Amino acid sequence: MTDADVIIVGAGPTGLMLAGELRLAGVRPLVLERQPQPRETEKAGGLGGQILQLLRYRGLLERFAAASPDPSPAPRFPWGGVHLDFTHLADPPMHAMVLPQPRLERLLDERARELGADLRRGHEVVGVSQDDATVTADVRGPAGPYRVTARYLAGCDGPRSRVRDLAGIPFPGTTYPEVNRLGQVTMPDSVTQLDNGDFDVSGVGRIRWGYTRTDRGVFAISSHSPGVLFLHTTEDESREYDDDVPMALTELQDSIGRVLGAKLPLGEPIRLSRFTFQARQADRYRAGRILLAGDAAHLFPATGVALNAGMLDTVNLAWKLAADIHGWAPAGLVDTYHHERHLAGARALLHTQAQVALRRGQDPAADALREVFLELLADEQPLRRMGAFVAGTDIRYPLPNPNHHALTGTFAPDLTLHTDEGTTSVADLMHPARPILLDLADRPDLREAARDWRHRVDIHTGKTGDRPADALLIRPDAHIAWAATVDEPADTAAPALREALSGWFGPPRTTTVPTIDRPS
């Protein structure tokens, strides 16, 4: 007997997202957070990239958008000291949602509790041990020390992860000397935005929109919402800062003064944030029954990446832990979490470290590099490719693919589906976070091949315009495990489907399967 199925250490966005995903899969998570109250520090200002599509596939996007002060800002994003500007594209490859981190955490907390997760704040994990069957956490709580056991433990406890240290997982990488300060403030009357985007500041003069480099650092200014200024400074400093201590407006103003050499008038603060940059990735995301996700597993030297990567880690991990806990996981399924998400983390590290090289150069050669880079992005194809790279939508997991279908391993497209019950979509079908076999060509041979997995895999038939495959086998994390080519013969498609079903969702049903406690 265990106290929980999975212990989650850390109640930030990664840990809370994992708790909700585990409950959808019928697993009992216990979330332990050392801080007694939710943090009010706005470490991140919103979400961007693939996670927004995933939230839509869970039926959560509208709920999150309702809590956002700007659910669909202009698709123009800072990248390595320049901007990726998708505003002229009808269908941008990357989207964002303004959602300050404290508000995001409240939404995820509410969702996890609604689904029945056990969340304990003010409970600090001080020790971890494991054997072949369970993992035990030593906890220091408000009423004193205690122990809890579970089948697995997930370290979602951030950059200075105690879980990672206790598990003995190396975290190699680089710490950069730069300190970044971000601010969103109301635009004072003494600041006027000109027609070309630049700013006229009373007593200072004209300041160019975007990035300004000086001998003392980098300053950036922009405005994407009426009456709101976005400000950013970068300075090299040797001092260490406590991430839990919020930044004051005077600290941002002083930094602007040092970098720009002028005192800039600022209005009322909307969001203030300070952070340093590291490029690190855990050697492995699993050590026995201990796993890492989010900032405990990877740190990226650029903004706008960490939440996307960390929350997607949990969506990949949750259903695999649930499969093992429920007793039907194929051999090696949990290990695929490391293989797939370490790949995704390495891709994110690649483009964020490229940003470091692009933004930190201060000589004419670096200026030339940035100019050439922007020239390349003037063409639509490389701009779209870069957008998919940053959004994480270009990730293709290296899955078994006997017929070399282009969709295998990718995130399932949100196809509009016409069924006997009416019109629906892939996003709608994914709300319960269950595996799906989607028959797009009315293939009774494939539905029959999957019949013995109906207790684990939902089978749907529907038509869509210009179908990309005859059938798609979609995992709970919305990635395609297998696809039948258009008009693929039954003698190859049916055996391949059964092999994929066995490889991802265990053996066919031959005995009574115990009822899983799924939330209503």
C-alpha positions as CSV (number, residue, x, y, z in Angstrom):
1,M,0.0,0.0,0.0
2,T,1.2,3.5,-0.8
3,D,0.0,7.0,0.3
4,A,-0.3,8.1,-3.3
5,D,0.4,6.9,-6.8
6,V,2.7,9.7,-7.7
7,I,4.4,12.3,-5.4
8,I,4.9,15.6,-7.2
9,V,7.5,17.9,-5.6
10,G,6.7,21.5,-6.5
11,A,3.5,23.4,-7.2
12,G,4.6,25.7,-10.0
13,P,3.0,25.4,-13.4
14,T,4.9,22.2,-14.2
15,G,3.9,20.4,-11.0
16,L,0.3,21.6,-11.1
17,M,-0.1,20.6,-14.8
18,L,1.2,17.2,-14.0
19,A,-1.3,16.8,-11.2
20,G,-4.2,17.6,-13.5
21,E,-2.9,15.2,-16.2
22,L,-2.5,12.4,-13.7
23,R,-6.0,12.8,-12.4
24,L,-7.3,12.7,-16.0
25,A,-5.6,9.3,-16.2
26,G,-7.1,8.0,-13.0
27,V,-4.0,8.3,-10.9
28,R,-3.7,9.7,-7.3
29,P,-1.1,12.5,-7.2
30,L,0.1,14.2,-4.0
31,V,1.6,17.6,-4.6
32,L,4.1,18.8,-2.0
33,E,5.1,22.5,-2.1
34,R,7.6,24.0,0.4
35,Q,6.1,27.6,0.1
36,P,3.1,28.0,2.4
37,Q,1.3,30.3,0.0
38,P,1.2,30.6,-3.8
39,R,3.9,33.0,-5.1
40,E,3.0,36.4,-6.3
41,T,6.3,37.0,-8.2
42,E,5.6,37.2,-11.9
43,K,8.5,35.1,-13.2
44,A,6.7,34.6,-16.5
45,G,4.3,36.9,-18.2
46,G,2.4,34.3,-20.3
47,L,2.3,31.2,-22.5
48,G,3.4,30.7,-26.0
49,G,4.0,28.0,-28.5
50,Q,2.7,24.4,-28.6
51,I,1.2,24.4,-25.1
52,L,-1.6,26.7,-26.3
53,Q,-2.7,24.1,-28.8
54,L,-2.4,21.4,-26.1
55,L,-4.6,23.4,-23.7
56,R,-7.2,23.6,-26.5
57,Y,-7.0,19.9,-26.9
58,R,-7.8,19.6,-23.2
59,G,-10.8,22.0,-23.4
60,L,-9.0,24.6,-21.2
61,L,-7.9,27.3,-23.7
62,E,-11.1,29.4,-23.3
63,R,-10.9,29.2,-19.6
64,F,-7.3,30.5,-19.6
65,A,-8.1,33.1,-22.2
66,A,-10.9,34.5,-20.0
67,A,-8.4,35.1,-17.3
68,S,-5.9,36.8,-19.7
69,P,-5.6,40.6,-20.0
70,D,-4.5,40.0,-23.6
71,P,-5.3,36.5,-24.9
72,S,-4.1,37.1,-28.4
73,P,-1.3,39.7,-28.6
74,A,0.3,40.7,-31.9
75,P,2.6,37.9,-33.0
76,R,5.9,39.7,-32.7
77,F,8.4,38.1,-30.3
78,P,11.9,39.1,-29.1
79,W,14.5,36.7,-30.2
80,G,18.3,37.1,-29.6
81,G,18.2,40.8,-29.6
82,V,16.0,41.1,-32.7
83,H,12.3,40.4,-33.3
84,L,10.5,37.6,-35.0
85,D,7.6,39.4,-36.7
86,F,4.7,37.3,-37.9
87,T,2.2,40.1,-38.0
88,H,2.0,40.1,-41.8
89,L,1.2,36.4,-42.0
90,A,-2.5,35.3,-42.1
91,D,-1.7,32.2,-40.1
92,P,1.3,32.8,-37.9
93,P,3.4,29.7,-36.9
94,M,3.5,30.9,-33.2
95,H,1.0,32.4,-30.9
96,A,1.1,33.7,-27.3
97,M,-1.2,34.6,-24.5
98,V,-0.5,37.2,-21.8
99,L,-1.1,35.4,-18.5
100,P,1.0,36.5,-15.5
101,Q,2.5,33.4,-13.7
102,P,0.6,33.9,-10.4
103,R,-2.7,33.9,-12.4
104,L,-1.6,30.8,-14.4
105,E,-0.8,28.9,-11.2
106,R,-4.2,29.8,-9.7
107,L,-5.9,28.4,-12.8
108,L,-3.8,25.2,-12.8
109,D,-4.3,24.8,-9.0
110,E,-8.1,25.1,-9.4
111,R,-8.1,22.6,-12.2
112,A,-6.0,20.1,-10.3
113,R,-8.3,20.4,-7.2
114,E,-11.4,20.1,-9.3
115,L,-10.1,16.8,-10.6
116,G,-9.4,15.6,-7.1
117,A,-5.6,16.1,-6.6
118,D,-4.2,16.4,-3.1
119,L,-2.2,19.6,-2.8
120,R,-0.2,20.5,0.4
121,R,1.5,23.8,0.7
122,G,4.1,24.5,3.4
123,H,5.3,20.9,3.1
124,E,9.0,20.6,2.2
125,V,10.6,17.4,0.9
126,V,14.0,17.0,2.7
127,G,14.9,13.4,1.7
128,V,14.1,10.8,-0.9
129,S,14.8,7.1,-1.0
130,Q,13.6,4.3,-3.3
131,D,13.5,0.6,-3.9
132,D,12.3,-1.6,-6.7
133,A,8.6,-1.0,-6.0
134,T,8.2,2.4,-4.3
135,V,9.7,5.7,-3.5
136,T,9.6,7.4,-0.1
137,A,9.8,11.2,0.6
138,D,10.8,12.6,4.0
139,V,8.7,15.7,4.5
140,R,8.9,18.6,6.9
141,G,5.3,19.9,7.3
142,P,3.5,22.5,9.5
143,A,2.7,19.7,12.1
144,G,6.2,18.2,12.0
145,P,8.1,15.6,10.0
146,Y,6.5,12.7,8.3
147,R,7.0,10.2,5.5
148,V,4.9,9.4,2.4
149,T,5.4,6.6,-0.2
150,A,4.3,6.3,-3.8
151,R,5.0,4.3,-6.9
152,Y,6.8,7.3,-8.5
153,L,8.1,10.7,-7.6
154,A,8.3,13.7,-10.0
155,G,10.7,16.5,-9.3
156,C,9.1,19.7,-10.5
157,D,10.9,21.8,-8.0
158,G,12.7,24.2,-10.2
159,P,16.3,25.2,-11.1
160,R,17.7,24.4,-7.7
161,S,15.9,21.1,-7.6
162,R,16.5,19.2,-4.3
163,V,15.0,16.1,-5.9
164,R,17.5,16.2,-8.7
165,D,20.4,16.5,-6.2
166,L,19.1,13.7,-4.0
167,A,18.7,11.5,-7.1
168,G,22.3,12.1,-8.1
169,I,21.4,13.4,-11.6
170,P,24.1,15.7,-13.1
171,F,22.9,19.1,-14.4
172,P,25.7,20.3,-16.6
173,G,25.7,23.6,-18.4
174,T,26.6,27.3,-18.4
175,T,25.6,30.2,-16.3
176,Y,25.8,33.5,-18.1
177,P,26.8,36.7,-16.3
178,E,23.9,38.8,-17.6
179,V,21.0,40.0,-15.4
180,N,17.8,40.8,-17.3
181,R,15.1,43.0,-16.0
182,L,11.6,43.2,-17.6
183,G,8.9,45.7,-16.9
184,Q,5.4,46.5,-18.2
185,V,4.3,49.9,-17.0
186,T,1.7,52.5,-17.9
187,M,2.9,55.1,-20.4
188,P,3.4,58.4,-18.6
189,D,2.2,61.7,-20.2
190,S,5.8,62.7,-20.9
191,V,6.3,59.7,-23.3
192,T,4.7,59.8,-26.8
193,Q,4.8,57.0,-29.3
194,L,5.5,58.2,-32.8
195,D,3.9,56.9,-36.0
196,N,7.0,54.9,-36.9
197,G,7.0,53.1,-33.5
198,D,9.8,55.2,-31.9
199,F,9.2,57.2,-28.7
200,D,9.6,60.8,-27.9
201,V,10.5,61.3,-24.2
202,S,10.3,64.8,-22.6
203,G,13.7,65.9,-21.4
204,V,15.4,62.9,-23.1
205,G,14.6,63.1,-26.8
206,R,13.8,60.3,-29.3
207,I,14.4,56.7,-28.3
208,R,14.3,54.1,-31.1
209,W,11.7,51.3,-30.9
210,G,13.3,47.9,-30.2
211,Y,16.9,47.3,-29.0
212,T,19.5,49.9,-28.2
213,R,23.0,48.7,-27.4
214,T,25.4,50.7,-25.4
215,D,28.8,50.0,-23.7
216,R,26.9,49.2,-20.5
217,G,24.4,46.8,-21.8
218,V,21.2,46.5,-23.8
219,F,18.0,48.4,-23.5
220,A,14.7,47.7,-25.3
221,I,11.4,49.6,-25.4
222,S,8.2,48.8,-27.3
223,S,4.4,49.1,-26.9
224,H,1.9,46.6,-28.3
225,S,-1.1,47.7,-26.2
226,P,-2.4,51.3,-26.0
227,G,-1.0,53.1,-23.0
228,V,1.4,50.3,-22.0
229,L,5.2,50.3,-22.2
230,F,7.3,47.2,-22.4
231,L,10.9,47.7,-21.1
232,H,13.9,45.4,-20.9
233,T,17.5,45.8,-19.8
234,T,20.4,43.5,-19.8
235,E,23.6,44.1,-17.8
236,D,26.5,41.9,-16.9
237,E,26.7,41.6,-13.1
238,S,28.4,39.2,-10.7
239,R,25.8,39.6,-8.0
240,E,23.4,36.8,-7.3
241,Y,19.7,37.5,-6.8
242,D,17.0,35.5,-4.9
243,D,14.3,34.6,-7.4
244,D,11.7,34.8,-4.7
245,V,12.5,38.5,-3.9
246,P,10.4,40.7,-6.2
247,M,12.0,43.5,-8.2
248,A,10.9,47.1,-7.3
249,L,10.2,49.7,-10.0
250,T,13.2,51.8,-8.8
251,E,15.5,48.8,-9.6
252,L,14.3,48.8,-13.2
253,Q,14.6,52.6,-13.4
254,D,18.1,52.5,-12.0
255,S,19.1,49.8,-14.5
256,I,17.7,51.8,-17.4
257,G,19.7,54.8,-16.2
258,R,22.9,52.8,-16.2
259,V,22.4,51.3,-19.6
260,L,20.9,54.2,-21.4
261,G,22.6,57.0,-19.6
262,A,19.3,58.8,-19.0
263,K,16.5,58.8,-16.5
264,L,13.4,57.5,-18.2
265,P,10.0,58.5,-16.7
266,L,7.9,55.4,-15.9
267,G,4.2,55.0,-15.0
268,E,2.6,52.5,-12.7
269,P,4.0,49.0,-12.8
270,I,1.9,46.2,-14.3
271,R,4.5,43.5,-14.3
272,L,8.1,43.5,-13.0
273,S,10.5,40.6,-13.3
274,R,14.2,40.0,-12.9
275,F,16.1,36.9,-14.0
276,T,19.4,35.5,-15.0
277,F,20.1,33.0,-17.8
278,Q,21.5,29.5,-17.7
279,A,21.8,26.8,-20.3
280,R,21.5,23.4,-18.6
281,Q,20.0,20.0,-19.2
282,A,19.9,17.0,-16.9
283,D,21.9,14.1,-18.2
284,R,18.8,11.9,-17.7
285,Y,15.2,12.7,-16.8
286,R,14.8,9.4,-14.9
287,A,16.6,7.7,-12.1
288,G,14.7,4.6,-11.1
289,R,11.3,5.8,-9.7
290,I,12.3,9.4,-9.7
291,L,11.7,11.6,-12.7
292,L,12.4,15.3,-13.5
293,A,10.3,17.8,-15.4
294,G,10.3,21.5,-16.1
295,D,13.1,23.7,-14.8
296,A,14.4,20.8,-12.7
297,A,15.3,19.1,-16.0
298,H,16.3,22.0,-18.2
299,L,17.1,25.7,-18.1
300,F,17.1,27.9,-21.2
301,P,19.0,31.1,-21.7
302,A,16.0,33.0,-23.2
303,T,12.5,34.1,-22.3
304,G,9.2,32.6,-23.5
305,V,10.4,29.0,-23.6
306,A,10.4,27.4,-20.1
307,L,6.7,27.2,-19.5
308,N,6.0,25.7,-22.9
309,A,8.7,23.0,-22.4
310,G,7.9,22.2,-18.8
311,M,4.1,21.9,-19.2
312,L,4.6,19.7,-22.3
313,D,7.0,17.5,-20.3
314,T,4.2,16.6,-18.0
315,V,1.7,15.8,-20.7
316,N,4.2,13.3,-22.1
317,L,4.9,11.9,-18.7
318,A,1.5,11.6,-17.1
319,W,-0.1,8.9,-19.3
320,K,3.0,6.8,-19.3
321,L,3.2,6.7,-15.4
322,A,-0.6,6.0,-15.3
323,A,-0.1,3.1,-17.7
324,D,2.5,1.5,-15.5
325,I,0.5,2.2,-12.3
326,H,-2.6,0.6,-13.8
327,G,-0.5,-2.4,-14.9
328,W,-0.8,-2.3,-18.7
329,A,2.3,-0.4,-19.7
330,P,4.4,-2.2,-22.3
331,A,8.1,-2.7,-21.4
332,G,10.1,0.4,-21.6
333,L,7.2,2.8,-21.9
334,V,8.2,5.1,-19.0
335,D,11.7,5.2,-20.4
336,T,10.4,6.8,-23.6
337,Y,9.7,9.9,-21.5
338,H,13.4,10.7,-21.2
339,H,14.1,9.8,-24.9
340,E,11.3,12.0,-26.2
341,R,11.4,15.0,-23.9
342,H,15.2,15.1,-23.7
343,L,15.2,15.5,-27.4
344,A,12.6,18.3,-27.1
345,G,14.7,20.0,-24.4
346,A,17.8,19.8,-26.6
347,R,16.0,21.4,-29.5
348,A,14.9,24.3,-27.2
349,L,18.5,24.6,-25.9
350,L,19.7,24.8,-29.5
351,H,17.7,27.9,-30.4
352,T,18.0,29.6,-27.0
353,Q,21.8,29.3,-27.0
354,A,21.8,30.6,-30.6
355,Q,20.0,33.6,-29.1
356,V,22.8,34.1,-26.6
357,A,25.4,34.3,-29.4
358,L,23.1,36.7,-31.4
359,R,22.3,39.1,-28.6
360,R,25.6,39.2,-26.6
361,G,27.8,40.3,-29.4
362,Q,28.6,44.0,-29.2
363,D,31.0,44.6,-32.1
364,P,30.4,45.4,-35.8
365,A,30.7,41.7,-36.7
366,A,27.8,40.9,-34.3
367,D,25.8,43.8,-35.8
368,A,26.4,42.3,-39.2
369,L,25.3,38.9,-38.1
370,R,22.0,40.3,-36.7
371,E,21.4,42.2,-40.0
372,V,22.0,39.1,-42.1
373,F,19.7,37.1,-39.8
374,L,16.9,39.6,-40.3
375,E,17.4,39.6,-44.0
376,L,16.9,35.8,-44.1
377,L,13.7,36.2,-42.1
378,A,12.3,38.6,-44.7
379,D,11.4,35.5,-46.7
380,E,8.3,33.6,-45.5
381,Q,9.6,30.1,-45.6
382,P,12.6,30.6,-43.2
383,L,10.4,32.9,-41.0
384,R,7.8,30.1,-40.7
385,R,10.5,27.5,-40.0
386,M,12.0,29.7,-37.2
387,G,8.5,30.2,-35.7
388,A,7.8,26.5,-35.6
389,F,11.3,25.9,-34.1
390,V,10.7,28.4,-31.3
391,A,7.1,27.3,-30.7
392,G,8.1,23.6,-30.4
393,T,5.7,22.6,-33.1
394,D,8.4,21.2,-35.3
395,I,9.2,18.4,-32.8
396,R,8.9,14.9,-34.2
397,Y,9.5,12.1,-31.8
398,P,11.6,9.2,-33.4
399,L,8.9,6.6,-33.1
400,P,8.6,3.3,-35.0
401,N,7.3,4.1,-38.5
402,P,7.2,1.1,-40.8
403,N,5.4,2.9,-43.6
404,H,7.5,6.1,-43.2
405,H,4.3,8.2,-42.8
406,A,5.1,11.9,-42.4
407,L,2.8,12.4,-39.5
408,T,4.1,9.6,-37.2
409,G,5.8,11.2,-34.2
410,T,4.2,14.7,-34.8
411,F,1.5,16.6,-32.9
412,A,-1.9,15.6,-34.3
413,P,-3.4,18.3,-36.5
414,D,-6.8,19.5,-35.5
415,L,-8.8,18.1,-38.3
416,T,-12.5,18.9,-38.7
417,L,-14.4,15.6,-38.5
418,H,-17.8,14.8,-40.0
419,T,-19.4,11.9,-38.2
420,D,-22.8,10.2,-37.9
421,E,-23.3,12.2,-34.7
422,G,-22.4,15.5,-36.3
423,T,-19.3,17.7,-36.7
424,T,-16.5,17.5,-34.2
425,S,-12.7,17.8,-34.3
426,V,-9.5,16.2,-33.1
427,A,-9.3,18.8,-30.3
428,D,-12.8,17.9,-29.0
429,L,-12.0,14.2,-29.0
430,M,-8.8,14.7,-27.0
431,H,-10.5,16.4,-24.0
432,P,-10.5,13.2,-21.9
433,A,-6.8,12.6,-22.6
434,R,-7.4,9.1,-23.8
435,P,-5.7,7.3,-26.7
436,I,-7.7,7.5,-30.0
437,L,-7.9,5.5,-33.1
438,L,-9.3,7.8,-35.7
439,D,-10.6,6.1,-38.8
440,L,-10.7,8.7,-41.6
441,A,-11.6,6.3,-44.5
442,D,-14.3,4.0,-43.0
443,R,-11.9,1.1,-42.7
444,P,-13.7,-1.8,-40.9
445,D,-10.6,-3.9,-41.2
446,L,-8.7,-1.4,-39.0
447,R,-11.5,-1.0,-36.5
448,E,-11.6,-4.8,-36.2
449,A,-7.8,-4.9,-35.8
450,A,-8.2,-2.5,-32.8
451,R,-11.2,-4.2,-31.3
452,D,-9.3,-5.9,-28.4
453,W,-8.0,-2.6,-27.2
454,R,-11.3,-0.8,-27.0
455,H,-11.1,-0.7,-23.2
456,R,-8.0,1.5,-23.5
457,V,-8.4,3.2,-26.9
458,D,-11.4,5.2,-28.1
459,I,-12.3,4.3,-31.7
460,H,-13.9,7.0,-33.8
461,T,-14.9,7.2,-37.5
462,G,-15.2,10.4,-39.4
463,K,-14.5,12.1,-42.7
464,T,-12.3,15.1,-43.3
465,G,-11.4,17.1,-46.4
466,D,-8.2,15.9,-48.1
467,R,-7.5,13.3,-45.5
468,P,-3.8,13.0,-44.6
469,A,-4.1,9.3,-43.7
470,D,-6.6,6.5,-43.7
471,A,-6.3,6.2,-39.9
472,L,-4.4,7.9,-37.1
473,L,-3.5,6.3,-33.7
474,I,-3.2,9.3,-31.4
475,R,-1.6,9.0,-27.9
476,P,-3.0,10.9,-24.9
477,D,-0.3,13.6,-25.3
478,A,-1.8,14.2,-28.8
479,H,1.2,12.8,-30.7
480,I,0.6,10.4,-33.5
481,A,1.9,6.9,-32.6
482,W,1.0,5.4,-36.0
483,A,-0.6,6.4,-39.3
484,A,-2.0,4.4,-42.2
485,T,-1.2,5.8,-45.6
486,V,-4.0,6.7,-47.9
487,D,-5.4,3.4,-49.4
488,E,-2.8,1.3,-47.6
489,P,-3.6,-2.4,-48.1
490,A,-5.1,-4.2,-45.1
491,D,-2.4,-6.9,-45.2
492,T,0.2,-4.3,-44.1
493,A,-2.0,-1.7,-42.3
494,A,-3.8,-4.1,-39.9
495,P,-0.7,-5.9,-38.6
496,A,1.2,-2.6,-38.2
497,L,-1.7,-1.1,-36.3
498,R,-1.8,-4.1,-33.9
499,E,1.9,-3.8,-33.4
500,A,1.6,-0.1,-32.6
501,L,-1.3,-0.7,-30.2
502,S,0.7,-3.4,-28.4
503,G,3.8,-1.3,-28.3
504,W,2.1,1.8,-26.8
505,F,-1.0,0.5,-25.0
506,G,-0.1,-3.0,-23.9
507,P,-1.4,-6.4,-24.8
508,P,-5.0,-6.8,-26.1
509,R,-7.7,-7.5,-23.5
510,T,-7.9,-11.1,-22.6
511,T,-9.0,-10.8,-18.9
512,T,-11.2,-8.6,-16.8
513,V,-9.6,-5.2,-16.4
514,P,-10.0,-3.4,-13.0
515,T,-12.0,-0.2,-13.0
516,I,-9.9,2.9,-13.1
517,D,-10.9,5.8,-10.8
518,R,-11.2,8.6,-13.4
519,P,-12.7,11.9,-12.4
520,S,-16.1,12.8,-13.8
